[in-house]
Amino acid sequence: MSEFDYDLFVIGGGSGGVRAARVAAAGGAKVALAEESRLGGTCVIRGCVPKKLMVFASSYREGFSEARAYGWDVEDGVFQWPVFQGHLHEELTRLEGVYGKLLVNSGVEVFDSRATVSGAHSVRVRGEEKTAKHILVATGGRPTRPDMPNADLGIVSDDLFDLEALPERLLVIGGGYIACEFACIMAGLGVEVTQYYRGAQILRGFDEEARGLISEMMIEQGIDMHLGTNILEMSEDGGKIAVRSTAGHEETFDKVLFATGRAPNTDGLGLEEVGVELGRGGQVIVDEYSQTAVPSIYAIGDVTDRVNLTPVAIREGMAFVETVFNGNPTPVDHELIPSAVFTTPEYGSIGMTEEAAREQEPIEVYCTSFRPMQTAFAGKPLRVMMKLIVSKESRKILGCHIVAPAAGEMIQLAGIAVKMGATKEDFDRTVAVHPTMSEEIVTMRDPIRTS
């Protein structure tokens, strides 16, 4: 008989934690999982999934306009938030149920309660001590508000899905992907959107040419963007929110959305008390095998603040099980991860930005920007971009950047080639699919820049 109650106790029921628990249990381990909120975590309940459904909803407004140009007689579309919201919550409840069934069918014991770490091999849940040979922390992260007076008047991304009604005027604070995505979503739903960002350009850390085009297209769709601007003061004003900016603007909004950062969920978990090292931002410090300073305690996903993407958390969970339960030490591969930003238009990328690649080695840059056939026919100003960054020496594709409708779908497939080490000549040998936007990625023959 084992000296522990469980072989594995997982704290957190998001995508990474659930995957690790299921796979470990399927391999014969006795597993328990505790989740204090809802199974599915940020991605399923208050992140990727509901956000993408809102992206879909926001796209139809422009679609009605395009339909007229293509000869369709359509009435003005009026978005009914209560109808969409009802369907949205039904879908999230369904997905939560799916996660629960997957865990139960895998033999995982589920505690719908908060759990804290009380020792190297023990957790406290529902007022009881439970022991485990291994503990996996997968508690994710949460959106934060800035440290300023009346910050509680603003909302964060988690709150958007529960709004009783859409605001007429919304101020978005921030310039990261969450801020830009929701600015585009809300503008697409008919909300008057203003965006403040303290930096010189949105989407810091992404390819400069790509983020410049996205900024232009966001402004084109009516978003009132103020770069080099931050919120200075906010106060309640007759049911609305009065805001003063660092640039001297004074305006009133129905809602203010703070999209200025996220923090790992480590507060009060008892990690430091048992010897687990935390970083300055509260993230769990782990090695390449997701192991903490306490050998029996591991951590995966956003709580480690490595690469905060759902598929990465799932990969980390799989690598953890392979390492700990299958006797096959497997480091997590964080190289060449494709990602997408669901702005309008979308942005898909894999590999290095032009700026980072230029600092590393001599490169060639292949890039084209144009008006795509579908929207050009309808007289729309949308522009898209395809960009490849190529190593002069190895000819390998160091980075691929796509700004276009469905860029997320495109970059998933391009990502396979880049991950395999494809060269520019491999792309050139591929016959184009015509007429498509994506054919441009294999028809760019001459570099527009070299360095």
C-alpha positions in Angstrom: 0.0 0.0 0.0 1.3 3.4 -0.9 2.4 5.8 1.8 0.6 8.6 0.0 -3.1 9.2 -0.6 -2.4 9.9 -4.2 0.4 9.6 -6.7 -0.4 13.0 -8.1 -2.4 15.9 -6.8 -3.1 18.7 -9.3 -4.0 22.2 -8.1 -5.9 23.9 -10.9 -8.4 22.7 -13.5 -7.4 24.6 -16.6 -6.2 23.0 -19.8 -2.7 22.1 -18.6 -3.8 20.7 -15.3 -6.7 18.7 -16.7 -4.5 17.2 -19.4 -1.7 16.2 -17.0 -4.3 14.7 -14.6 -6.0 12.7 -17.3 -2.9 11.3 -18.9 -1.3 10.4 -15.6 -4.5 8.6 -14.5 -4.8 6.8 -17.8 -1.3 5.4 -17.1 -2.4 3.9 -13.9 -1.6 6.7 -11.4 -4.0 7.6 -8.6 -4.8 11.2 -9.3 -6.8 14.0 -7.7 -7.5 17.5 -9.0 -8.8 20.5 -7.1 -10.3 23.6 -8.9 -11.9 26.4 -6.8 -13.7 28.0 -9.7 -14.8 26.2 -12.9 -13.2 23.4 -14.8 -11.6 24.6 -18.0 -9.8 27.5 -16.4 -9.0 30.8 -18.1 -9.0 29.5 -21.7 -12.3 27.8 -21.7 -14.3 29.9 -19.2 -13.0 33.4 -19.5 -10.3 33.5 -22.2 -9.6 32.0 -25.5 -12.9 30.2 -26.2 -15.4 33.0 -25.2 -13.1 35.6 -26.8 -13.0 33.7 -30.1 -16.8 33.4 -30.1 -16.9 37.2 -29.6 -14.5 37.6 -32.5 -16.9 35.6 -34.7 -19.8 37.7 -33.5 -18.0 40.9 -34.2 -17.1 39.9 -37.8 -20.7 39.9 -39.1 -21.2 43.6 -38.8 -18.7 44.2 -41.6 -20.0 41.1 -43.4 -23.4 42.8 -43.9 -21.7 45.7 -45.5 -19.6 43.5 -47.8 -22.7 41.5 -48.7 -24.4 44.5 -50.3 -21.4 45.1 -52.5 -21.8 41.5 -53.7 -25.4 42.1 -54.7 -27.2 40.8 -51.6 -30.2 42.7 -50.3 -29.7 42.6 -46.6 -31.3 44.6 -43.8 -29.1 46.4 -41.3 -27.9 43.9 -38.8 -28.6 44.8 -35.2 -26.5 42.9 -32.7 -28.5 41.6 -29.7 -26.1 41.1 -26.8 -28.5 39.2 -24.5 -29.1 36.6 -27.2 -25.4 36.1 -27.9 -24.6 36.1 -24.2 -27.2 33.5 -23.4 -25.8 31.2 -26.1 -22.2 31.9 -25.0 -22.8 30.9 -21.4 -24.7 27.7 -22.5 -21.6 26.8 -24.6 -19.2 27.5 -21.7 -21.3 25.3 -19.4 -21.3 22.6 -22.0 -17.5 22.7 -22.3 -17.1 22.7 -18.5 -19.2 19.5 -18.4 -17.0 17.9 -21.0 -13.9 18.6 -19.0 -15.6 17.1 -15.9 -16.6 14.0 -17.8 -13.1 13.6 -19.2 -11.6 13.7 -15.7 -14.2 11.3 -14.1 -13.9 8.9 -17.0 -10.1 8.9 -16.6 -10.5 8.0 -12.9 -9.4 11.4 -11.5 -11.0 12.4 -8.2 -12.2 16.0 -8.5 -12.5 18.4 -5.6 -14.5 21.5 -6.5 -12.7 23.5 -3.8 -9.6 25.6 -3.3 -6.4 23.6 -2.4 -3.2 24.9 -0.9 0.2 23.4 -0.5 0.9 22.5 3.1 4.1 20.5 2.7 6.4 18.9 0.1 4.0 16.0 -0.2 0.8 17.4 1.2 -2.1 19.7 0.3 -5.0 21.1 2.3 -8.4 20.8 0.6 -11.9 21.1 2.2 -10.3 21.4 5.6 -8.4 18.1 5.3 -4.8 17.2 4.7 -4.2 15.0 1.6 -0.8 13.5 0.8 0.7 13.0 -2.6 3.9 11.7 -4.0 3.9 14.5 -6.5 2.1 17.9 -6.5 1.5 19.8 -9.7 0.6 23.5 -9.5 -1.4 24.6 -12.5 -3.4 27.6 -11.2 -2.9 29.9 -14.1 -3.0 33.7 -14.0 -5.5 36.5 -13.6 -5.9 40.0 -15.1 -4.7 42.9 -12.9 -5.8 46.5 -12.3 -3.2 49.3 -12.1 -2.3 50.8 -8.7 -4.3 54.0 -8.9 -7.2 55.7 -7.1 -10.7 54.4 -8.2 -9.2 51.5 -10.2 -12.2 49.5 -9.1 -14.4 51.6 -11.3 -12.8 49.8 -14.3 -13.4 46.3 -15.5 -10.9 43.6 -16.6 -11.2 41.0 -19.4 -12.9 38.5 -17.2 -15.8 40.9 -16.6 -16.6 41.4 -20.3 -18.5 38.2 -20.8 -20.9 39.0 -17.9 -21.8 42.6 -18.9 -25.5 43.2 -18.6 -25.4 45.4 -21.7 -22.8 46.6 -24.2 -21.5 50.0 -23.4 -22.0 52.8 -25.9 -18.6 54.2 -25.2 -15.6 52.1 -24.1 -12.1 53.1 -23.1 -9.5 50.4 -23.4 -6.3 50.9 -21.5 -3.3 48.9 -22.8 -1.6 48.0 -26.0 -0.9 44.2 -25.7 -2.8 41.5 -27.5 -5.7 41.3 -25.1 -6.3 45.1 -25.2 -6.1 45.1 -29.0 -8.3 42.1 -29.5 -11.1 43.4 -27.3 -10.8 46.9 -28.9 -11.5 45.3 -32.3 -14.2 43.0 -30.9 -16.1 45.7 -29.3 -15.7 48.0 -32.3 -17.1 45.2 -34.4 -20.1 44.9 -32.2 -20.9 48.6 -32.7 -19.3 50.0 -29.5 -17.5 53.4 -29.8 -14.0 52.5 -28.7 -11.1 54.6 -27.6 -7.8 53.1 -26.8 -4.9 54.5 -24.7 -1.5 53.0 -24.8 1.5 54.5 -23.1 4.0 53.1 -25.7 4.9 54.4 -29.1 3.2 51.5 -30.9 0.8 48.7 -29.9 1.7 45.0 -29.6 5.2 45.5 -28.2 7.5 42.5 -28.8 5.9 41.6 -32.1 7.3 42.4 -35.6 7.4 46.1 -36.0 6.1 46.2 -39.6 3.2 43.9 -38.7 2.1 45.8 -35.6 2.3 49.1 -37.6 -0.2 47.7 -40.2 -2.5 46.4 -37.5 -2.5 49.8 -35.8 -3.4 51.5 -39.1 -6.2 49.0 -39.8 -7.6 49.4 -36.2 -7.8 53.2 -36.7 -9.4 52.6 -40.1 -12.2 50.6 -38.5 -13.0 53.5 -36.2 -11.0 52.9 -33.1 -9.9 56.2 -31.6 -6.3 55.3 -30.7 -4.0 57.4 -28.6 -0.4 56.3 -28.4 2.0 57.7 -25.9 -1.0 58.1 -23.6 -2.0 56.7 -20.3 -4.9 57.1 -17.8 -4.1 59.7 -15.1 -7.4 60.0 -13.1 -10.8 58.4 -13.2 -13.9 59.1 -11.2 -17.6 58.3 -11.1 -19.8 60.8 -12.9 -23.5 60.2 -12.9 -23.3 56.5 -13.6 -20.5 57.0 -16.1 -16.7 57.2 -15.7 -14.9 60.5 -16.1 -11.3 60.0 -17.3 -8.3 62.4 -17.6 -5.3 61.2 -19.6 -1.6 62.1 -19.4 -2.1 63.9 -22.7 -4.7 66.2 -21.2 -7.8 64.6 -22.7 -10.9 64.7 -20.5 -13.7 62.4 -21.6 -16.6 60.3 -20.2 -17.1 56.6 -20.9 -19.7 54.0 -20.0 -16.9 51.5 -19.2 -13.2 51.5 -18.8 -11.4 48.2 -19.6 -8.0 47.6 -18.0 -5.9 45.3 -20.2 -2.6 46.2 -18.7 -1.2 42.9 -17.5 -1.8 39.6 -15.8 -0.3 38.0 -12.6 0.3 34.4 -11.7 -2.2 32.9 -9.2 0.2 32.0 -6.4 -1.1 34.3 -3.6 -1.9 32.3 -0.5 -1.0 28.9 -2.0 1.6 28.3 0.6 4.4 27.7 -1.9 7.1 29.8 -0.4 6.4 28.4 3.0 7.4 24.9 1.9 10.4 26.1 -0.1 9.2 26.7 -3.6 10.9 29.8 -5.1 8.8 32.5 -6.6 9.9 35.3 -9.0 9.4 39.0 -8.6 6.1 38.8 -10.3 4.9 35.9 -8.2 5.6 33.3 -10.9 6.8 29.8 -9.9 10.4 29.3 -10.8 10.9 25.9 -12.5 13.6 24.2 -14.5 13.3 22.8 -18.0 11.4 19.8 -16.7 8.9 22.1 -14.8 10.3 21.1 -11.5 10.5 23.6 -8.6 13.1 24.0 -5.9 11.1 21.3 -4.0 11.7 18.1 -5.9 8.2 16.7 -5.4 6.4 19.9 -6.6 6.1 20.9 -10.2 4.4 23.7 -12.0 3.1 24.3 -15.5 1.2 26.9 -17.5 0.7 30.6 -16.9 1.6 30.3 -13.2 5.2 29.9 -14.3 5.0 32.9 -16.7 7.1 31.2 -19.4 5.0 31.2 -22.6 1.5 32.0 -21.6 -0.5 30.1 -24.2 -3.0 27.3 -23.7 -1.4 24.8 -26.1 2.0 25.4 -24.4 0.4 24.6 -21.0 -0.9 21.4 -22.4 2.5 20.5 -23.9 4.1 21.2 -20.5 1.5 18.9 -18.8 2.3 16.1 -21.2 6.1 16.6 -20.7 5.5 16.5 -17.0 3.7 13.1 -17.1 6.4 11.8 -19.5 9.1 12.8 -17.1 7.6 11.8 -13.8 5.4 8.9 -14.6 6.8 7.3 -17.7 10.5 7.5 -16.7 11.4 9.5 -19.8 12.9 12.9 -18.8 11.3 15.3 -21.4 12.2 19.0 -21.4 9.6 21.4 -22.6 10.2 22.7 -26.1 9.5 26.4 -26.1 11.2 27.1 -29.5 9.3 28.2 -32.6 5.8 28.3 -31.2 3.2 29.6 -33.6 0.7 32.1 -32.2 -2.1 34.3 -33.3 -3.5 37.7 -32.2 -7.2 37.9 -33.0 -7.4 41.6 -34.0 -9.1 42.8 -37.2 -7.3 41.7 -39.3 -5.7 38.8 -37.4 -2.0 38.5 -36.9 -0.2 35.1 -37.1 3.5 34.7 -36.4 6.2 32.1 -35.7 9.8 32.6 -35.1 11.8 35.8 -34.9 10.8 39.4 -35.6 12.8 41.2 -38.2 14.4 43.3 -35.5 15.5 40.3 -33.4 16.8 38.4 -36.4 18.8 41.4 -37.7 20.7 41.5 -34.4 21.4 37.8 -34.6 22.8 37.4 -38.1 22.7 38.7 -41.7 19.2 38.3 -43.1 17.0 38.8 -46.1 13.4 40.2 -45.7 10.7 39.2 -48.1 7.5 41.1 -47.6 4.3 42.1 -49.6 1.3 44.1 -48.6 -1.9 44.4 -50.7 -5.6 44.7 -50.7 -7.2 41.2 -50.8 -9.6 40.4 -53.5 -12.7 39.8 -51.3 -12.7 43.2 -49.6 -11.2 45.2 -52.4 -14.2 44.2 -54.6 -16.4 45.7 -51.9 -14.4 48.9 -51.8 -13.0 48.3 -48.4 -9.6 49.7 -47.4 -8.3 46.5 -45.7 -4.7 45.7 -46.4 -2.9 42.4 -45.5 0.7 41.5 -45.2 2.9 38.4 -45.8 6.4 38.5 -44.5 9.3 36.0 -44.4 12.7 36.6 -42.6 15.4 34.4 -44.1 18.9 33.6 -42.9 21.5 34.5 -45.5 23.8 31.7 -44.4 21.5 28.7 -43.9 18.5 30.0 -46.0 16.2 28.8 -43.3 13.0 30.7 -42.5 13.8 32.5 -39.2 10.4 34.1 -39.0 7.0 34.2 -40.7 4.5 36.9 -40.1 1.0 37.1 -41.6 -1.5 40.0 -41.1 -4.8 39.0 -42.8 -8.2 37.5 -42.1 -7.8 33.9 -40.9 -4.0 34.5 -40.3 -4.3 32.2 -37.3 -5.4 29.4 -39.6 -2.6 30.1 -42.0 0.2 30.3 -39.4 -0.7 26.9 -38.0 0.2 25.3 -41.3 3.1 27.6 -42.1 4.4 26.8 -38.6 4.9 23.1 -39.5 7.3 24.0 -42.3 9.2 26.6 -40.2 9.5 24.1 -37.3 10.9 21.5 -39.7 13.6 23.9 -40.8 12.2 24.8 -44.2 14.3 27.1 -46.4 13.2 30.0 -48.6 13.9 27.7 -51.5 11.5 25.1 -50.1 8.8 27.8 -50.0 9.7 28.8 -53.6 9.4 25.2 -54.8 5.8 25.0 -53.5 3.2 25.7 -56.1 0.8 28.5 -55.2 -2.9 28.0 -54.6 -4.6 30.6 -56.8 -6.5 32.8 -56.2 -5.8 33.1 -52.4 -4.2 35.6 -50.1 -1.8 33.0 -48.8 -0.3 32.2 -52.2 1.9 35.3 -51.7 3.9 33.5 -49.1 5.4 31.2 -51.8 5.6 33.7 -54.7 7.9 36.4 -53.2 11.0 36.1 -55.3 13.2 39.1 -54.4 14.0 40.5 -50.9 12.9 44.0 -50.2 15.6 44.5 -47.6 18.9 42.8 -46.6 21.1 43.4 -43.6 
